[in-house]
Amino acid sequence: MTTHTKQIVSELPPHLAVAVAPLVRWAFGLAIGSALGTVLAAVAIFRTFAVPEGPDGLIVGLLGYNFMPGYAATLPGALIGLGWGVVWGFVLGWLFAFARNRLAVSFVLLGAWRARAEADRKILDDLI
């Protein structure tokens, strides 16, 4: 954030300043990554113990075959899924936080620009 943007954000009411406060990209990515990794590992472990003799489930098989090599309904596959989940989740979480921060700053700057334009318009109306 530039100093001009920080000044505009500091002038906002407290409830709005909290709403547009930036997300910490690496922390949000790590949170999403750990959650996704845990879910992928839990699904693989559940498939391992729920249907031990059956084929891989549709979701586990497709994810392992197409997107996450090594991910399967086995205990080693669960660890591999945990790793892939952390990586994919981190990337997606980081990108989401980046886009959200840019969008929030854009809305704040757009609101400040509109307020200034309205004030200028009012001054000009009073002169005429």
Phi and psi in radians as a Rosetta constraint file:
Dihedral C 1 N 2 CA 2 C 2 CIRCULARHARMONIC -1.359 0.35
Dihedral N 2 CA 2 C 2 N 3 CIRCULARHARMONIC 2.929 0.35
Dihedral C 2 N 3 CA 3 C 3 CIRCULARHARMONIC -1.148 0.35
Dihedral N 3 CA 3 C 3 N 4 CIRCULARHARMONIC -0.600 0.35
Dihedral C 3 N 4 CA 4 C 4 CIRCULARHARMONIC -1.118 0.35
Dihedral N 4 CA 4 C 4 N 5 CIRCULARHARMONIC -0.762 0.35
Dihedral C 4 N 5 CA 5 C 5 CIRCULARHARMONIC -1.148 0.35
Dihedral N 5 CA 5 C 5 N 6 CIRCULARHARMONIC -0.714 0.35
Dihedral C 5 N 6 CA 6 C 6 CIRCULARHARMONIC -1.075 0.35
Dihedral N 6 CA 6 C 6 N 7 CIRCULARHARMONIC -0.656 0.35
Dihedral C 6 N 7 CA 7 C 7 CIRCULARHARMONIC -1.146 0.35
Dihedral N 7 CA 7 C 7 N 8 CIRCULARHARMONIC -0.739 0.35
Dihedral C 7 N 8 CA 8 C 8 CIRCULARHARMONIC -1.125 0.35
Dihedral N 8 CA 8 C 8 N 9 CIRCULARHARMONIC -0.755 0.35
Dihedral C 8 N 9 CA 9 C 9 CIRCULARHARMONIC -1.135 0.35
Dihedral N 9 CA 9 C 9 N 10 CIRCULARHARMONIC -0.640 0.35
Dihedral C 9 N 10 CA 10 C 10 CIRCULARHARMONIC -1.186 0.35
Dihedral N 10 CA 10 C 10 N 11 CIRCULARHARMONIC -0.395 0.35
Dihedral C 10 N 11 CA 11 C 11 CIRCULARHARMONIC -1.469 0.35
Dihedral N 11 CA 11 C 11 N 12 CIRCULARHARMONIC -0.126 0.35
Dihedral C 11 N 12 CA 12 C 12 CIRCULARHARMONIC -1.274 0.35
Dihedral N 12 CA 12 C 12 N 13 CIRCULARHARMONIC 2.705 0.35
Dihedral C 12 N 13 CA 13 C 13 CIRCULARHARMONIC -1.064 0.35
Dihedral N 13 CA 13 C 13 N 14 CIRCULARHARMONIC 2.672 0.35
Dihedral C 13 N 14 CA 14 C 14 CIRCULARHARMONIC -0.983 0.35
Dihedral N 14 CA 14 C 14 N 15 CIRCULARHARMONIC -0.679 0.35
Dihedral C 14 N 15 CA 15 C 15 CIRCULARHARMONIC -1.205 0.35
Dihedral N 15 CA 15 C 15 N 16 CIRCULARHARMONIC -0.523 0.35
Dihedral C 15 N 16 CA 16 C 16 CIRCULARHARMONIC -1.386 0.35
Dihedral N 16 CA 16 C 16 N 17 CIRCULARHARMONIC -0.600 0.35
Dihedral C 16 N 17 CA 17 C 17 CIRCULARHARMONIC -1.103 0.35
Dihedral N 17 CA 17 C 17 N 18 CIRCULARHARMONIC -0.651 0.35
Dihedral C 17 N 18 CA 18 C 18 CIRCULARHARMONIC -1.192 0.35
Dihedral N 18 CA 18 C 18 N 19 CIRCULARHARMONIC -0.654 0.35
Dihedral C 18 N 19 CA 19 C 19 CIRCULARHARMONIC -1.154 0.35
Dihedral N 19 CA 19 C 19 N 20 CIRCULARHARMONIC -0.566 0.35
Dihedral C 19 N 20 CA 20 C 20 CIRCULARHARMONIC -1.810 0.35
Dihedral N 20 CA 20 C 20 N 21 CIRCULARHARMONIC 0.165 0.35
Dihedral C 20 N 21 CA 21 C 21 CIRCULARHARMONIC -1.068 0.35
Dihedral N 21 CA 21 C 21 N 22 CIRCULARHARMONIC 2.410 0.35
Dihedral C 21 N 22 CA 22 C 22 CIRCULARHARMONIC -1.226 0.35
Dihedral N 22 CA 22 C 22 N 23 CIRCULARHARMONIC 2.533 0.35
Dihedral C 22 N 23 CA 23 C 23 CIRCULARHARMONIC -1.384 0.35
Dihedral N 23 CA 23 C 23 N 24 CIRCULARHARMONIC 2.499 0.35
Dihedral C 23 N 24 CA 24 C 24 CIRCULARHARMONIC -1.388 0.35
Dihedral N 24 CA 24 C 24 N 25 CIRCULARHARMONIC 1.979 0.35
Dihedral C 24 N 25 CA 25 C 25 CIRCULARHARMONIC -1.060 0.35
Dihedral N 25 CA 25 C 25 N 26 CIRCULARHARMONIC -0.818 0.35
Dihedral C 25 N 26 CA 26 C 26 CIRCULARHARMONIC -1.194 0.35
Dihedral N 26 CA 26 C 26 N 27 CIRCULARHARMONIC -0.605 0.35
Dihedral C 26 N 27 CA 27 C 27 CIRCULARHARMONIC -1.240 0.35
Dihedral N 27 CA 27 C 27 N 28 CIRCULARHARMONIC -0.718 0.35
Dihedral C 27 N 28 CA 28 C 28 CIRCULARHARMONIC -1.148 0.35
Dihedral N 28 CA 28 C 28 N 29 CIRCULARHARMONIC -0.728 0.35
Dihedral C 28 N 29 CA 29 C 29 CIRCULARHARMONIC -1.077 0.35
Dihedral N 29 CA 29 C 29 N 30 CIRCULARHARMONIC -0.728 0.35
Dihedral C 29 N 30 CA 30 C 30 CIRCULARHARMONIC -1.152 0.35
Dihedral N 30 CA 30 C 30 N 31 CIRCULARHARMONIC -0.681 0.35
Dihedral C 30 N 31 CA 31 C 31 CIRCULARHARMONIC -1.138 0.35
Dihedral N 31 CA 31 C 31 N 32 CIRCULARHARMONIC -0.820 0.35
Dihedral C 31 N 32 CA 32 C 32 CIRCULARHARMONIC -1.154 0.35
Dihedral N 32 CA 32 C 32 N 33 CIRCULARHARMONIC -0.699 0.35
Dihedral C 32 N 33 CA 33 C 33 CIRCULARHARMONIC -1.104 0.35
Dihedral N 33 CA 33 C 33 N 34 CIRCULARHARMONIC -0.763 0.35
Dihedral C 33 N 34 CA 34 C 34 CIRCULARHARMONIC -1.187 0.35
Dihedral N 34 CA 34 C 34 N 35 CIRCULARHARMONIC -0.626 0.35
Dihedral C 34 N 35 CA 35 C 35 CIRCULARHARMONIC -1.175 0.35
Dihedral N 35 CA 35 C 35 N 36 CIRCULARHARMONIC -0.797 0.35
Dihedral C 35 N 36 CA 36 C 36 CIRCULARHARMONIC -1.146 0.35
Dihedral N 36 CA 36 C 36 N 37 CIRCULARHARMONIC -0.724 0.35
Dihedral C 36 N 37 CA 37 C 37 CIRCULARHARMONIC -1.073 0.35
Dihedral N 37 CA 37 C 37 N 38 CIRCULARHARMONIC -0.714 0.35
Dihedral C 37 N 38 CA 38 C 38 CIRCULARHARMONIC -1.133 0.35
Dihedral N 38 CA 38 C 38 N 39 CIRCULARHARMONIC -0.730 0.35
Dihedral C 38 N 39 CA 39 C 39 CIRCULARHARMONIC -1.126 0.35
Dihedral N 39 CA 39 C 39 N 40 CIRCULARHARMONIC -0.788 0.35
Dihedral C 39 N 40 CA 40 C 40 CIRCULARHARMONIC -1.096 0.35
Dihedral N 40 CA 40 C 40 N 41 CIRCULARHARMONIC -0.731 0.35
Dihedral C 40 N 41 CA 41 C 41 CIRCULARHARMONIC -1.145 0.35
Dihedral N 41 CA 41 C 41 N 42 CIRCULARHARMONIC -0.727 0.35
Dihedral C 41 N 42 CA 42 C 42 CIRCULARHARMONIC -1.112 0.35
Dihedral N 42 CA 42 C 42 N 43 CIRCULARHARMONIC -0.692 0.35
Dihedral C 42 N 43 CA 43 C 43 CIRCULARHARMONIC -1.112 0.35
Dihedral N 43 CA 43 C 43 N 44 CIRCULARHARMONIC -0.770 0.35
Dihedral C 43 N 44 CA 44 C 44 CIRCULARHARMONIC -1.143 0.35
Dihedral N 44 CA 44 C 44 N 45 CIRCULARHARMONIC -0.730 0.35
Dihedral C 44 N 45 CA 45 C 45 CIRCULARHARMONIC -1.164 0.35
Dihedral N 45 CA 45 C 45 N 46 CIRCULARHARMONIC -0.727 0.35
Dihedral C 45 N 46 CA 46 C 46 CIRCULARHARMONIC -1.067 0.35
Dihedral N 46 CA 46 C 46 N 47 CIRCULARHARMONIC -0.772 0.35
Dihedral C 46 N 47 CA 47 C 47 CIRCULARHARMONIC -1.131 0.35
Dihedral N 47 CA 47 C 47 N 48 CIRCULARHARMONIC -0.571 0.35
Dihedral C 47 N 48 CA 48 C 48 CIRCULARHARMONIC -1.150 0.35
Dihedral N 48 CA 48 C 48 N 49 CIRCULARHARMONIC -0.764 0.35
Dihedral C 48 N 49 CA 49 C 49 CIRCULARHARMONIC -1.601 0.35
Dihedral N 49 CA 49 C 49 N 50 CIRCULARHARMONIC -0.443 0.35
Dihedral C 49 N 50 CA 50 C 50 CIRCULARHARMONIC -1.325 0.35
Dihedral N 50 CA 50 C 50 N 51 CIRCULARHARMONIC -0.746 0.35
Dihedral C 50 N 51 CA 51 C 51 CIRCULARHARMONIC -2.332 0.35
Dihedral N 51 CA 51 C 51 N 52 CIRCULARHARMONIC 1.317 0.35
Dihedral C 51 N 52 CA 52 C 52 CIRCULARHARMONIC -1.162 0.35
Dihedral N 52 CA 52 C 52 N 53 CIRCULARHARMONIC -0.566 0.35
Dihedral C 52 N 53 CA 53 C 53 CIRCULARHARMONIC -1.599 0.35
Dihedral N 53 CA 53 C 53 N 54 CIRCULARHARMONIC -0.323 0.35
Dihedral C 53 N 54 CA 54 C 54 CIRCULARHARMONIC -1.311 0.35
Dihedral N 54 CA 54 C 54 N 55 CIRCULARHARMONIC 2.961 0.35
Dihedral C 54 N 55 CA 55 C 55 CIRCULARHARMONIC -1.229 0.35
Dihedral N 55 CA 55 C 55 N 56 CIRCULARHARMONIC 2.914 0.35
Dihedral C 55 N 56 CA 56 C 56 CIRCULARHARMONIC -0.982 0.35
Dihedral N 56 CA 56 C 56 N 57 CIRCULARHARMONIC 2.587 0.35
Dihedral C 56 N 57 CA 57 C 57 CIRCULARHARMONIC -1.173 0.35
Dihedral N 57 CA 57 C 57 N 58 CIRCULARHARMONIC 2.810 0.35
Dihedral C 57 N 58 CA 58 C 58 CIRCULARHARMONIC -1.002 0.35
Dihedral N 58 CA 58 C 58 N 59 CIRCULARHARMONIC -0.827 0.35
Dihedral C 58 N 59 CA 59 C 59 CIRCULARHARMONIC -1.176 0.35
Dihedral N 59 CA 59 C 59 N 60 CIRCULARHARMONIC -0.834 0.35
Dihedral C 59 N 60 CA 60 C 60 CIRCULARHARMONIC -1.104 0.35
Dihedral N 60 CA 60 C 60 N 61 CIRCULARHARMONIC -0.738 0.35
Dihedral C 60 N 61 CA 61 C 61 CIRCULARHARMONIC -1.141 0.35
Dihedral N 61 CA 61 C 61 N 62 CIRCULARHARMONIC -0.782 0.35
Dihedral C 61 N 62 CA 62 C 62 CIRCULARHARMONIC -1.173 0.35
Dihedral N 62 CA 62 C 62 N 63 CIRCULARHARMONIC -0.745 0.35
Dihedral C 62 N 63 CA 63 C 63 CIRCULARHARMONIC -1.091 0.35
Dihedral N 63 CA 63 C 63 N 64 CIRCULARHARMONIC -0.777 0.35
Dihedral C 63 N 64 CA 64 C 64 CIRCULARHARMONIC -1.149 0.35
Dihedral N 64 CA 64 C 64 N 65 CIRCULARHARMONIC -0.630 0.35
Dihedral C 64 N 65 CA 65 C 65 CIRCULARHARMONIC -1.369 0.35
Dihedral N 65 CA 65 C 65 N 66 CIRCULARHARMONIC -0.729 0.35
Dihedral C 65 N 66 CA 66 C 66 CIRCULARHARMONIC -1.640 0.35
Dihedral N 66 CA 66 C 66 N 67 CIRCULARHARMONIC -0.717 0.35
Dihedral C 66 N 67 CA 67 C 67 CIRCULARHARMONIC -2.051 0.35
Dihedral N 67 CA 67 C 67 N 68 CIRCULARHARMONIC -0.540 0.35
Dihedral C 67 N 68 CA 68 C 68 CIRCULARHARMONIC -2.269 0.35
Dihedral N 68 CA 68 C 68 N 69 CIRCULARHARMONIC 1.492 0.35
Dihedral C 68 N 69 CA 69 C 69 CIRCULARHARMONIC -0.988 0.35
Dihedral N 69 CA 69 C 69 N 70 CIRCULARHARMONIC 2.291 0.35
Dihedral C 69 N 70 CA 70 C 70 CIRCULARHARMONIC 1.709 0.35
Dihedral N 70 CA 70 C 70 N 71 CIRCULARHARMONIC -0.273 0.35
Dihedral C 70 N 71 CA 71 C 71 CIRCULARHARMONIC -1.335 0.35
Dihedral N 71 CA 71 C 71 N 72 CIRCULARHARMONIC 2.139 0.35
Dihedral C 71 N 72 CA 72 C 72 CIRCULARHARMONIC -2.657 0.35
Dihedral N 72 CA 72 C 72 N 73 CIRCULARHARMONIC 3.018 0.35
Dihedral C 72 N 73 CA 73 C 73 CIRCULARHARMONIC -1.470 0.35
Dihedral N 73 CA 73 C 73 N 74 CIRCULARHARMONIC 1.074 0.35
Dihedral C 73 N 74 CA 74 C 74 CIRCULARHARMONIC -2.417 0.35
Dihedral N 74 CA 74 C 74 N 75 CIRCULARHARMONIC 2.939 0.35
Dihedral C 74 N 75 CA 75 C 75 CIRCULARHARMONIC -1.159 0.35
Dihedral N 75 CA 75 C 75 N 76 CIRCULARHARMONIC -0.775 0.35
Dihedral C 75 N 76 CA 76 C 76 CIRCULARHARMONIC -1.109 0.35
Dihedral N 76 CA 76 C 76 N 77 CIRCULARHARMONIC -0.609 0.35
Dihedral C 76 N 77 CA 77 C 77 CIRCULARHARMONIC -1.131 0.35
Dihedral N 77 CA 77 C 77 N 78 CIRCULARHARMONIC -0.559 0.35
Dihedral C 77 N 78 CA 78 C 78 CIRCULARHARMONIC -1.158 0.35
Dihedral N 78 CA 78 C 78 N 79 CIRCULARHARMONIC -0.704 0.35
Dihedral C 78 N 79 CA 79 C 79 CIRCULARHARMONIC -1.160 0.35
Dihedral N 79 CA 79 C 79 N 80 CIRCULARHARMONIC -0.678 0.35
Dihedral C 79 N 80 CA 80 C 80 CIRCULARHARMONIC -1.135 0.35
Dihedral N 80 CA 80 C 80 N 81 CIRCULARHARMONIC -0.720 0.35
Dihedral C 80 N 81 CA 81 C 81 CIRCULARHARMONIC -1.107 0.35
Dihedral N 81 CA 81 C 81 N 82 CIRCULARHARMONIC -0.634 0.35
Dihedral C 81 N 82 CA 82 C 82 CIRCULARHARMONIC -1.061 0.35
Dihedral N 82 CA 82 C 82 N 83 CIRCULARHARMONIC -0.799 0.35
Dihedral C 82 N 83 CA 83 C 83 CIRCULARHARMONIC -1.115 0.35
Dihedral N 83 CA 83 C 83 N 84 CIRCULARHARMONIC -0.815 0.35
Dihedral C 83 N 84 CA 84 C 84 CIRCULARHARMONIC -1.095 0.35
Dihedral N 84 CA 84 C 84 N 85 CIRCULARHARMONIC -0.692 0.35
Dihedral C 84 N 85 CA 85 C 85 CIRCULARHARMONIC -1.095 0.35
Dihedral N 85 CA 85 C 85 N 86 CIRCULARHARMONIC -0.712 0.35
Dihedral C 85 N 86 CA 86 C 86 CIRCULARHARMONIC -1.118 0.35
Dihedral N 86 CA 86 C 86 N 87 CIRCULARHARMONIC -0.745 0.35
Dihedral C 86 N 87 CA 87 C 87 CIRCULARHARMONIC -1.159 0.35
Dihedral N 87 CA 87 C 87 N 88 CIRCULARHARMONIC -0.940 0.35
Dihedral C 87 N 88 CA 88 C 88 CIRCULARHARMONIC -1.086 0.35
Dihedral N 88 CA 88 C 88 N 89 CIRCULARHARMONIC -0.762 0.35
Dihedral C 88 N 89 CA 89 C 89 CIRCULARHARMONIC -1.124 0.35
Dihedral N 89 CA 89 C 89 N 90 CIRCULARHARMONIC -0.688 0.35
Dihedral C 89 N 90 CA 90 C 90 CIRCULARHARMONIC -1.088 0.35
Dihedral N 90 CA 90 C 90 N 91 CIRCULARHARMONIC -0.822 0.35
Dihedral C 90 N 91 CA 91 C 91 CIRCULARHARMONIC -1.075 0.35
Dihedral N 91 CA 91 C 91 N 92 CIRCULARHARMONIC -0.849 0.35
Dihedral C 91 N 92 CA 92 C 92 CIRCULARHARMONIC -1.148 0.35
Dihedral N 92 CA 92 C 92 N 93 CIRCULARHARMONIC -0.710 0.35
Dihedral C 92 N 93 CA 93 C 93 CIRCULARHARMONIC -1.148 0.35
Dihedral N 93 CA 93 C 93 N 94 CIRCULARHARMONIC -0.722 0.35
Dihedral C 93 N 94 CA 94 C 94 CIRCULARHARMONIC -1.101 0.35
Dihedral N 94 CA 94 C 94 N 95 CIRCULARHARMONIC -0.777 0.35
Dihedral C 94 N 95 CA 95 C 95 CIRCULARHARMONIC -1.137 0.35
Dihedral N 95 CA 95 C 95 N 96 CIRCULARHARMONIC -0.685 0.35
Dihedral C 95 N 96 CA 96 C 96 CIRCULARHARMONIC -1.109 0.35
Dihedral N 96 CA 96 C 96 N 97 CIRCULARHARMONIC -0.795 0.35
Dihedral C 96 N 97 CA 97 C 97 CIRCULARHARMONIC -1.117 0.35
Dihedral N 97 CA 97 C 97 N 98 CIRCULARHARMONIC -0.690 0.35
Dihedral C 97 N 98 CA 98 C 98 CIRCULARHARMONIC -1.061 0.35
Dihedral N 98 CA 98 C 98 N 99 CIRCULARHARMONIC -0.858 0.35
Dihedral C 98 N 99 CA 99 C 99 CIRCULARHARMONIC -1.141 0.35
Dihedral N 99 CA 99 C 99 N 100 CIRCULARHARMONIC -0.705 0.35
Dihedral C 99 N 100 CA 100 C 100 CIRCULARHARMONIC -1.135 0.35
Dihedral N 100 CA 100 C 100 N 101 CIRCULARHARMONIC -0.715 0.35
Dihedral C 100 N 101 CA 101 C 101 CIRCULARHARMONIC -1.108 0.35
Dihedral N 101 CA 101 C 101 N 102 CIRCULARHARMONIC -0.758 0.35
Dihedral C 101 N 102 CA 102 C 102 CIRCULARHARMONIC -1.124 0.35
Dihedral N 102 CA 102 C 102 N 103 CIRCULARHARMONIC -0.721 0.35
Dihedral C 102 N 103 CA 103 C 103 CIRCULARHARMONIC -1.155 0.35
Dihedral N 103 CA 103 C 103 N 104 CIRCULARHARMONIC -0.714 0.35
Dihedral C 103 N 104 CA 104 C 104 CIRCULARHARMONIC -1.105 0.35
Dihedral N 104 CA 104 C 104 N 105 CIRCULARHARMONIC -0.770 0.35
Dihedral C 104 N 105 CA 105 C 105 CIRCULARHARMONIC -1.122 0.35
Dihedral N 105 CA 105 C 105 N 106 CIRCULARHARMONIC -0.677 0.35
Dihedral C 105 N 106 CA 106 C 106 CIRCULARHARMONIC -1.094 0.35
Dihedral N 106 CA 106 C 106 N 107 CIRCULARHARMONIC -0.739 0.35
Dihedral C 106 N 107 CA 107 C 107 CIRCULARHARMONIC -1.159 0.35
Dihedral N 107 CA 107 C 107 N 108 CIRCULARHARMONIC -0.668 0.35
Dihedral C 107 N 108 CA 108 C 108 CIRCULARHARMONIC -1.130 0.35
Dihedral N 108 CA 108 C 108 N 109 CIRCULARHARMONIC -0.795 0.35
Dihedral C 108 N 109 CA 109 C 109 CIRCULARHARMONIC -1.159 0.35
Dihedral N 109 CA 109 C 109 N 110 CIRCULARHARMONIC -0.654 0.35
Dihedral C 109 N 110 CA 110 C 110 CIRCULARHARMONIC -1.125 0.35
Dihedral N 110 CA 110 C 110 N 111 CIRCULARHARMONIC -0.732 0.35
Dihedral C 110 N 111 CA 111 C 111 CIRCULARHARMONIC -1.113 0.35
Dihedral N 111 CA 111 C 111 N 112 CIRCULARHARMONIC -0.703 0.35
Dihedral C 111 N 112 CA 112 C 112 CIRCULARHARMONIC -1.153 0.35
Dihedral N 112 CA 112 C 112 N 113 CIRCULARHARMONIC -0.706 0.35
Dihedral C 112 N 113 CA 113 C 113 CIRCULARHARMONIC -1.109 0.35
Dihedral N 113 CA 113 C 113 N 114 CIRCULARHARMONIC -0.761 0.35
Dihedral C 113 N 114 CA 114 C 114 CIRCULARHARMONIC -1.120 0.35
Dihedral N 114 CA 114 C 114 N 115 CIRCULARHARMONIC -0.704 0.35
Dihedral C 114 N 115 CA 115 C 115 CIRCULARHARMONIC -1.120 0.35
Dihedral N 115 CA 115 C 115 N 116 CIRCULARHARMONIC -0.733 0.35
Dihedral C 115 N 116 CA 116 C 116 CIRCULARHARMONIC -1.138 0.35
Dihedral N 116 CA 116 C 116 N 117 CIRCULARHARMONIC -0.709 0.35
Dihedral C 116 N 117 CA 117 C 117 CIRCULARHARMONIC -1.124 0.35
Dihedral N 117 CA 117 C 117 N 118 CIRCULARHARMONIC -0.696 0.35
Dihedral C 117 N 118 CA 118 C 118 CIRCULARHARMONIC -1.147 0.35
Dihedral N 118 CA 118 C 118 N 119 CIRCULARHARMONIC -0.710 0.35
Dihedral C 118 N 119 CA 119 C 119 CIRCULARHARMONIC -1.140 0.35
Dihedral N 119 CA 119 C 119 N 120 CIRCULARHARMONIC -0.743 0.35
Dihedral C 119 N 120 CA 120 C 120 CIRCULARHARMONIC -1.103 0.35
Dihedral N 120 CA 120 C 120 N 121 CIRCULARHARMONIC -0.718 0.35
Dihedral C 120 N 121 CA 121 C 121 CIRCULARHARMONIC -1.096 0.35
Dihedral N 121 CA 121 C 121 N 122 CIRCULARHARMONIC -0.697 0.35
Dihedral C 121 N 122 CA 122 C 122 CIRCULARHARMONIC -1.150 0.35
Dihedral N 122 CA 122 C 122 N 123 CIRCULARHARMONIC -0.712 0.35
Dihedral C 122 N 123 CA 123 C 123 CIRCULARHARMONIC -1.096 0.35
Dihedral N 123 CA 123 C 123 N 124 CIRCULARHARMONIC -0.768 0.35
Dihedral C 123 N 124 CA 124 C 124 CIRCULARHARMONIC -1.165 0.35
Dihedral N 124 CA 124 C 124 N 125 CIRCULARHARMONIC -0.660 0.35
Dihedral C 124 N 125 CA 125 C 125 CIRCULARHARMONIC -1.092 0.35
Dihedral N 125 CA 125 C 125 N 126 CIRCULARHARMONIC -0.658 0.35
Dihedral C 125 N 126 CA 126 C 126 CIRCULARHARMONIC -1.213 0.35
Dihedral N 126 CA 126 C 126 N 127 CIRCULARHARMONIC -0.501 0.35
Dihedral C 126 N 127 CA 127 C 127 CIRCULARHARMONIC -1.291 0.35
Dihedral N 127 CA 127 C 127 N 128 CIRCULARHARMONIC -0.505 0.35
